[in-house]
Amino acid sequence: MNTLLEIKDLYANAGEKEILKGLNLKINKGEVHVIMGPNGAGKSTLANVILNNPQYKKVSGEVDFEGENINNLSTDKIAKKGVFMSFQSPEEIPGITVTNFLKTAKNKITGKPVKVFELKDEIEKNAEELNMNPKLVNRNLNVGFSGGEKKKNEILQMLVLNPKLVILDETDSGLDVDAVKTVSKGIQMYKNDDNAILIITHNNKILESLKIDYVHVLIDGKIVKTGTAELADEIEKNGYHEYKKL
């Protein structure tokens, strides 16, 4: 089976407010999808609903992962199946180092004891590729990290945990040009024919060095337009005005 994620006629609320209004999306293995849209369109809501964040409620519709309905699975079980999400504002977690966090997470996902020295080598190798300060992996998770360091740390987690589907929710937000290039490099390192990526962004910079299969325009809780990478260039040039009429 080639399909990783399929969303069918999804309606979802944040509190009492209806945010997603009949959204449909299909992502196959080997594909890179981009979702763009104005503020308040429902982009981050979509990411959170896929992972079943309890702050959001599915009203109707279906989310399938590898052919299985995951509507009612808890977030940790969805993650264990191979769905990874990066956040706009990564949380700081005192008391657990980056290395120990990755060791615990990998153990939970694989269900097998982690070989510590192999894991350390993998973390150090990927951190070097991402131009991360090697001392950060021994510090408490994101505590005292700069914005750029937090985003690089999430890409490091993605590379080490190697999920089947990655959802990047404005990972490039607030990053300078060099940090955006590093994040793009990490995405290229991760990408292969057996996994897939969903990028939520306002910024074309992160897309420049990536092969994009589909760009979707999300307006008022629905995908109103789907196209190729050229669609992202159109949006950067002309904005969302014409799509709000669709």
Contacts in CASP RR format, 6 or more apart in sequence:
PFRMAT RR
TARGET T0000
AUTHOR 0000-0000-0000
METHOD contacts of the structure
MODEL  1
MNTLLEIKDLYANAGEKEILKGLNLKINKGEVHVIMGPNGAGKSTLANVI
LNNPQYKKVSGEVDFEGENINNLSTDKIAKKGVFMSFQSPEEIPGITVTN
FLKTAKNKITGKPVKVFELKDEIEKNAEELNMNPKLVNRNLNVGFSGGEK
KKNEILQMLVLNPKLVILDETDSGLDVDAVKTVSKGIQMYKNDDNAILII
THNNKILESLKIDYVHVLIDGKIVKTGTAELADEIEKNGYHEYKKL
1 66 0 8 1.000
1 67 0 8 1.000
2 28 0 8 1.000
2 29 0 8 1.000
3 26 0 8 1.000
3 27 0 8 1.000
3 28 0 8 1.000
3 29 0 8 1.000
3 64 0 8 1.000
3 66 0 8 1.000
3 67 0 8 1.000
4 27 0 8 1.000
4 28 0 8 1.000
4 29 0 8 1.000
4 65 0 8 1.000
4 66 0 8 1.000
4 164 0 8 1.000
4 165 0 8 1.000
4 195 0 8 1.000
4 196 0 8 1.000
5 25 0 8 1.000
5 26 0 8 1.000
5 27 0 8 1.000
5 50 0 8 1.000
5 63 0 8 1.000
5 64 0 8 1.000
5 65 0 8 1.000
5 165 0 8 1.000
5 196 0 8 1.000
5 198 0 8 1.000
6 25 0 8 1.000
6 26 0 8 1.000
6 27 0 8 1.000
6 62 0 8 1.000
6 63 0 8 1.000
6 64 0 8 1.000
6 67 0 8 1.000
7 23 0 8 1.000
7 24 0 8 1.000
7 25 0 8 1.000
7 26 0 8 1.000
7 50 0 8 1.000
7 62 0 8 1.000
7 63 0 8 1.000
7 64 0 8 1.000
8 24 0 8 1.000
8 61 0 8 1.000
8 62 0 8 1.000
8 63 0 8 1.000
8 64 0 8 1.000
9 22 0 8 1.000
9 23 0 8 1.000
9 24 0 8 1.000
9 60 0 8 1.000
9 61 0 8 1.000
9 62 0 8 1.000
10 20 0 8 1.000
10 22 0 8 1.000
10 23 0 8 1.000
10 24 0 8 1.000
10 49 0 8 1.000
10 58 0 8 1.000
10 60 0 8 1.000
10 61 0 8 1.000
10 62 0 8 1.000
10 63 0 8 1.000
11 18 0 8 1.000
11 20 0 8 1.000
11 21 0 8 1.000
11 22 0 8 1.000
11 23 0 8 1.000
11 58 0 8 1.000
11 59 0 8 1.000
11 60 0 8 1.000
11 61 0 8 1.000
12 18 0 8 1.000
12 19 0 8 1.000
12 20 0 8 1.000
12 45 0 8 1.000
12 46 0 8 1.000
12 49 0 8 1.000
12 56 0 8 1.000
12 57 0 8 1.000
12 58 0 8 1.000
12 59 0 8 1.000
13 19 0 8 1.000
13 56 0 8 1.000
13 57 0 8 1.000
13 59 0 8 1.000
14 45 0 8 1.000
14 55 0 8 1.000
14 56 0 8 1.000
15 55 0 8 1.000
15 56 0 8 1.000
15 57 0 8 1.000
18 59 0 8 1.000
19 40 0 8 1.000
19 42 0 8 1.000
19 45 0 8 1.000
19 56 0 8 1.000
19 221 0 8 1.000
20 42 0 8 1.000
20 45 0 8 1.000
20 46 0 8 1.000
20 49 0 8 1.000
20 221 0 8 1.000
20 222 0 8 1.000
21 220 0 8 1.000
21 221 0 8 1.000
21 222 0 8 1.000
22 61 0 8 1.000
22 221 0 8 1.000
22 222 0 8 1.000
23 46 0 8 1.000
23 218 0 8 1.000
23 221 0 8 1.000
23 222 0 8 1.000
23 223 0 8 1.000
24 223 0 8 1.000
25 33 0 8 1.000
25 216 0 8 1.000
25 223 0 8 1.000
27 33 0 8 1.000
27 165 0 8 1.000
27 196 0 8 1.000
27 198 0 8 1.000
28 196 0 8 1.000
29 193 0 8 1.000
29 194 0 8 1.000
29 195 0 8 1.000
29 196 0 8 1.000
30 191 0 8 1.000
30 192 0 8 1.000
30 193 0 8 1.000
30 194 0 8 1.000
30 195 0 8 1.000
30 196 0 8 1.000
30 213 0 8 1.000
31 196 0 8 1.000
31 197 0 8 1.000
31 213 0 8 1.000
31 214 0 8 1.000
32 191 0 8 1.000
32 196 0 8 1.000
32 197 0 8 1.000
32 199 0 8 1.000
32 210 0 8 1.000
32 211 0 8 1.000
32 212 0 8 1.000
32 213 0 8 1.000
32 214 0 8 1.000
33 196 0 8 1.000
33 197 0 8 1.000
33 198 0 8 1.000
33 199 0 8 1.000
33 212 0 8 1.000
33 213 0 8 1.000
33 214 0 8 1.000
33 215 0 8 1.000
33 216 0 8 1.000
34 198 0 8 1.000
34 199 0 8 1.000
34 200 0 8 1.000
34 201 0 8 1.000
34 207 0 8 1.000
34 212 0 8 1.000
34 214 0 8 1.000
34 215 0 8 1.000
34 216 0 8 1.000
34 232 0 8 1.000
35 43 0 8 1.000
35 46 0 8 1.000
35 198 0 8 1.000
35 199 0 8 1.000
35 200 0 8 1.000
35 201 0 8 1.000
35 215 0 8 1.000
35 216 0 8 1.000
35 218 0 8 1.000
35 223 0 8 1.000
36 43 0 8 1.000
36 200 0 8 1.000
36 201 0 8 1.000
36 202 0 8 1.000
36 215 0 8 1.000
36 216 0 8 1.000
36 217 0 8 1.000
36 218 0 8 1.000
36 232 0 8 1.000
36 235 0 8 1.000
37 43 0 8 1.000
37 202 0 8 1.000
37 217 0 8 1.000
37 218 0 8 1.000
37 219 0 8 1.000
37 235 0 8 1.000
37 240 0 8 1.000
37 243 0 8 1.000
38 219 0 8 1.000
38 240 0 8 1.000
38 244 0 8 1.000
41 218 0 8 1.000
41 219 0 8 1.000
41 220 0 8 1.000
41 221 0 8 1.000
42 218 0 8 1.000
42 221 0 8 1.000
43 169 0 8 1.000
43 170 0 8 1.000
43 200 0 8 1.000
43 218 0 8 1.000
44 88 0 8 1.000
44 169 0 8 1.000
44 170 0 8 1.000
44 200 0 8 1.000
45 56 0 8 1.000
45 221 0 8 1.000
46 200 0 8 1.000
46 218 0 8 1.000
47 85 0 8 1.000
47 167 0 8 1.000
47 169 0 8 1.000
47 198 0 8 1.000
47 200 0 8 1.000
48 55 0 8 1.000
48 56 0 8 1.000
49 56 0 8 1.000
49 58 0 8 1.000
49 63 0 8 1.000
50 63 0 8 1.000
50 78 0 8 1.000
50 83 0 8 1.000
50 85 0 8 1.000
50 167 0 8 1.000
51 75 0 8 1.000
51 78 0 8 1.000
51 79 0 8 1.000
51 83 0 8 1.000
51 85 0 8 1.000
51 167 0 8 1.000
52 58 0 8 1.000
52 70 0 8 1.000
52 71 0 8 1.000
52 72 0 8 1.000
52 73 0 8 1.000
52 74 0 8 1.000
52 75 0 8 1.000
52 78 0 8 1.000
53 75 0 8 1.000
54 75 0 8 1.000
58 71 0 8 1.000
61 71 0 8 1.000
62 69 0 8 1.000
62 71 0 8 1.000
63 69 0 8 1.000
63 70 0 8 1.000
63 71 0 8 1.000
64 70 0 8 1.000
65 78 0 8 1.000
65 81 0 8 1.000
65 82 0 8 1.000
65 83 0 8 1.000
65 165 0 8 1.000
66 81 0 8 1.000
66 164 0 8 1.000
68 81 0 8 1.000
70 77 0 8 1.000
70 78 0 8 1.000
70 81 0 8 1.000
73 81 0 8 1.000
76 108 0 8 1.000
79 109 0 8 1.000
79 163 0 8 1.000
80 108 0 8 1.000
80 109 0 8 1.000
81 164 0 8 1.000
82 109 0 8 1.000
82 163 0 8 1.000
82 164 0 8 1.000
82 165 0 8 1.000
83 163 0 8 1.000
83 164 0 8 1.000
83 165 0 8 1.000
83 167 0 8 1.000
84 157 0 8 1.000
84 158 0 8 1.000
84 161 0 8 1.000
84 163 0 8 1.000
84 165 0 8 1.000
84 166 0 8 1.000
84 167 0 8 1.000
85 166 0 8 1.000
85 167 0 8 1.000
85 168 0 8 1.000
85 169 0 8 1.000
86 151 0 8 1.000
86 154 0 8 1.000
86 155 0 8 1.000
86 157 0 8 1.000
86 158 0 8 1.000
86 166 0 8 1.000
86 167 0 8 1.000
86 168 0 8 1.000
86 169 0 8 1.000
86 171 0 8 1.000
87 154 0 8 1.000
87 169 0 8 1.000
88 169 0 8 1.000
88 170 0 8 1.000
88 171 0 8 1.000
88 173 0 8 1.000
90 142 0 8 1.000
90 150 0 8 1.000
90 151 0 8 1.000
90 153 0 8 1.000
90 154 0 8 1.000
91 141 0 8 1.000
91 142 0 8 1.000
92 140 0 8 1.000
92 141 0 8 1.000
92 142 0 8 1.000
92 143 0 8 1.000
92 144 0 8 1.000
92 145 0 8 1.000
93 101 0 8 1.000
93 140 0 8 1.000
93 141 0 8 1.000
93 142 0 8 1.000
93 143 0 8 1.000
94 140 0 8 1.000
94 143 0 8 1.000
95 140 0 8 1.000
95 141 0 8 1.000
96 104 0 8 1.000
96 140 0 8 1.000
96 141 0 8 1.000
97 137 0 8 1.000
97 138 0 8 1.000
97 139 0 8 1.000
97 140 0 8 1.000
97 141 0 8 1.000
98 123 0 8 1.000
98 136 0 8 1.000
98 137 0 8 1.000
98 138 0 8 1.000
98 139 0 8 1.000
98 140 0 8 1.000
98 141 0 8 1.000
98 153 0 8 1.000
98 156 0 8 1.000
99 119 0 8 1.000
99 120 0 8 1.000
99 123 0 8 1.000
99 137 0 8 1.000
99 138 0 8 1.000
101 141 0 8 1.000
101 157 0 8 1.000
102 119 0 8 1.000
102 123 0 8 1.000
102 156 0 8 1.000
102 157 0 8 1.000
102 160 0 8 1.000
102 161 0 8 1.000
103 114 0 8 1.000
103 116 0 8 1.000
103 119 0 8 1.000
105 157 0 8 1.000
105 161 0 8 1.000
106 114 0 8 1.000
106 119 0 8 1.000
106 160 0 8 1.000
106 161 0 8 1.000
107 113 0 8 1.000
107 114 0 8 1.000
109 161 0 8 1.000
119 160 0 8 1.000
122 160 0 8 1.000
123 137 0 8 1.000
123 156 0 8 1.000
123 160 0 8 1.000
124 134 0 8 1.000
124 137 0 8 1.000
126 156 0 8 1.000
126 159 0 8 1.000
126 160 0 8 1.000
126 189 0 8 1.000
127 134 0 8 1.000
127 136 0 8 1.000
127 137 0 8 1.000
127 156 0 8 1.000
128 134 0 8 1.000
129 185 0 8 1.000
129 186 0 8 1.000
129 189 0 8 1.000
130 152 0 8 1.000
130 155 0 8 1.000
130 156 0 8 1.000
130 182 0 8 1.000
130 185 0 8 1.000
130 186 0 8 1.000
131 152 0 8 1.000
131 182 0 8 1.000
132 149 0 8 1.000
132 152 0 8 1.000
132 153 0 8 1.000
132 156 0 8 1.000
133 149 0 8 1.000
136 145 0 8 1.000
136 149 0 8 1.000
136 153 0 8 1.000
137 156 0 8 1.000
139 145 0 8 1.000
141 153 0 8 1.000
142 149 0 8 1.000
142 150 0 8 1.000
142 153 0 8 1.000
145 153 0 8 1.000
147 174 0 8 1.000
147 175 0 8 1.000
148 174 0 8 1.000
148 175 0 8 1.000
148 179 0 8 1.000
151 171 0 8 1.000
151 172 0 8 1.000
151 175 0 8 1.000
151 179 0 8 1.000
151 183 0 8 1.000
152 179 0 8 1.000
152 182 0 8 1.000
152 183 0 8 1.000
154 171 0 8 1.000
155 171 0 8 1.000
155 182 0 8 1.000
155 183 0 8 1.000
155 186 0 8 1.000
155 187 0 8 1.000
158 166 0 8 1.000
158 186 0 8 1.000
158 190 0 8 1.000
159 186 0 8 1.000
159 189 0 8 1.000
159 190 0 8 1.000
162 190 0 8 1.000
162 195 0 8 1.000
163 195 0 8 1.000
164 194 0 8 1.000
164 195 0 8 1.000
164 196 0 8 1.000
165 195 0 8 1.000
165 196 0 8 1.000
165 197 0 8 1.000
165 198 0 8 1.000
166 187 0 8 1.000
166 190 0 8 1.000
166 195 0 8 1.000
166 196 0 8 1.000
166 197 0 8 1.000
166 198 0 8 1.000
167 198 0 8 1.000
167 200 0 8 1.000
168 187 0 8 1.000
168 197 0 8 1.000
168 198 0 8 1.000
168 199 0 8 1.000
168 200 0 8 1.000
168 201 0 8 1.000
169 200 0 8 1.000
170 200 0 8 1.000
170 201 0 8 1.000
170 202 0 8 1.000
171 183 0 8 1.000
171 199 0 8 1.000
171 201 0 8 1.000
171 206 0 8 1.000
172 180 0 8 1.000
172 183 0 8 1.000
172 201 0 8 1.000
172 203 0 8 1.000
172 205 0 8 1.000
172 206 0 8 1.000
173 202 0 8 1.000
173 203 0 8 1.000
175 183 0 8 1.000
177 205 0 8 1.000
180 203 0 8 1.000
180 205 0 8 1.000
180 206 0 8 1.000
181 209 0 8 1.000
183 206 0 8 1.000
184 206 0 8 1.000
184 208 0 8 1.000
184 209 0 8 1.000
184 210 0 8 1.000
185 209 0 8 1.000
187 197 0 8 1.000
187 199 0 8 1.000
187 206 0 8 1.000
187 210 0 8 1.000
188 209 0 8 1.000
188 210 0 8 1.000
190 197 0 8 1.000
191 197 0 8 1.000
191 210 0 8 1.000
199 206 0 8 1.000
199 207 0 8 1.000
201 207 0 8 1.000
204 232 0 8 1.000
204 233 0 8 1.000
204 236 0 8 1.000
207 229 0 8 1.000
207 232 0 8 1.000
212 228 0 8 1.000
212 229 0 8 1.000
212 232 0 8 1.000
213 228 0 8 1.000
214 226 0 8 1.000
214 227 0 8 1.000
214 228 0 8 1.000
215 226 0 8 1.000
215 227 0 8 1.000
215 228 0 8 1.000
215 229 0 8 1.000
215 231 0 8 1.000
215 232 0 8 1.000
215 235 0 8 1.000
216 223 0 8 1.000
216 225 0 8 1.000
216 226 0 8 1.000
216 227 0 8 1.000
217 223 0 8 1.000
217 224 0 8 1.000
217 225 0 8 1.000
217 226 0 8 1.000
217 231 0 8 1.000
217 235 0 8 1.000
217 240 0 8 1.000
217 243 0 8 1.000
218 224 0 8 1.000
219 240 0 8 1.000
219 243 0 8 1.000
219 244 0 8 1.000
219 246 0 8 1.000
220 244 0 8 1.000
224 243 0 8 1.000
224 246 0 8 1.000
225 231 0 8 1.000
225 243 0 8 1.000
225 246 0 8 1.000
235 243 0 8 1.000
END
